[in-house]
């Protein structure tokens, strides 16, 4: 099949002539100008280990694109590493996702390139790349750039989760600060994303489950021979995809999204995957309720793995067992294997002959870790649109029902301080608000630190936590309800909660309510009036003004 390349402008037209002048100066020949032109999207950065190795991957990808008959053009974007960029303002993390999408649009749609290969690493780049693929709808493939090698401390496994938890323990006086420093300097031994089933590795599994990466891509140790082999094959494959005119909207269908949701449930993945998948569906032109899919599929998709922080298995164990490829093979009777993937083949064809090497790490559906959904989307008078609860493996003495009086804070740091002072008691429902997509803005605020503070104080099973903030993918402790929507800053019911109000959480019934009458809530709303959004500046002020509701996955642009 002969494909007309959109990058091949009318010969000697004004736009072709000036482009030819620019590209000739770059050493591109007349013959090259007729070849498929491929964007290599790279978020390389020296600020964080998550992205420090991407230049080396870009080099081999570009070599393979050239060898396959294409012309690579490297496109740079922001590199948002949670533990580095959040130091200034944690709102930059979620906001960076959409910044990357729009940054890519300027370069790739502006230059009318024919396809793109995206180097996906830390947890906001995979969803940004998927969203961009859905929006541009040009041949696209994602390369999974791998997880970091964890360290050891006192003969035991040590990774960034342990440091995060330890930092909160040290803040509350429960861990020696010298010990924390040793842990900090021992936890990470190579480039790559957090070693565990946090948001980055969860999203890497999502990418493969959606069919947007080569089979066997995720997870993978960063800079390993396997990672580079996949990168090279992806570089060759993207040129073929352009010539075949295989586009993301042919791959990211409703069936593919159902498969991705199933994969997140089966690994008890990060709740952040929900909004990222919803945003990708919106950008792909699909009228799909991803939040609803998590409840629907949660009733029938079993949990098949228990990688940290869900259990004791490591991400290395999960890769050795077969990774996303092995997981999908175990799920095959329950998912749509007829969907198309970037290989041009169906998922069923890709899974032919795949086996799980370690069936205790990725279990068969006949012998799961749990048959109860690890993630639930709740609704009620406190969450008219949605709220998300992650309980992980429900066999770990996790309470699924809780009622208690609210103790309310409008500042996470004040909530943490209250925990340290012993002001939060057994049976309380701790409410921390003002950290939503507009109130944060961009979900700023250390909601995850509150969870770890409760854990450090021994209250993780005795106190429920409710917030309109988002949680790190590393959070998997106690009964926590996050991303309550509508958020308090938009006048959601969470803004009306007062100290002492009884809050009722029932995960099995998927409800989140407060025992306050509609009449009383309306009276409180009238007394409160319309509150202005918190002051913001710079890019975050742009984000705050333009971000759409959480039901869209918090996208910035309106879609029909």
Order of alpha helices (4+ residues) and beta strands (2+ residues): alpha-beta-alpha-beta-alpha-alpha-beta-alpha-beta-beta-beta-alpha-alpha-alpha-alpha-alpha-alpha-alpha-alpha-alpha-alpha-alpha-beta-beta-beta-alpha-beta-alpha-beta-beta-beta-beta-alpha-alpha
